[in-house]
Amino acid sequence: MNNTISATPLPIYQTIKDLEGFLGLSRSTIRRRVADGTLPTPFKIGHRTFWDRNEVLAALADVKAAR
């Protein structure tokens, strides 16, 4: 019997709602951070807007390194 707990990986593409929960920021603050270059620019697939999770994590690492 396998007693390992498997965590569901986060999707690589995240919506603004996902980012709100992950970052603890409002939509308007996320958009401001994109405009000032702190967060990466999102991309569209069809009519939906997504951020690449790895790019967001890299941007957070850059902010942390700059402190």
Secondary structure as GFF3:
##gff-version 3
##sequence-region A 1 67
A	DSSP	beta_strand	13	14	.	.	.	ID=ss1
A	DSSP	alpha_helix	16	23	.	.	.	ID=ss2
A	DSSP	alpha_helix	27	35	.	.	.	ID=ss3
A	DSSP	beta_strand	43	45	.	.	.	ID=ss4
A	DSSP	beta_strand	48	52	.	.	.	ID=ss5
A	DSSP	alpha_helix	53	66	.	.	.	ID=ss6
###
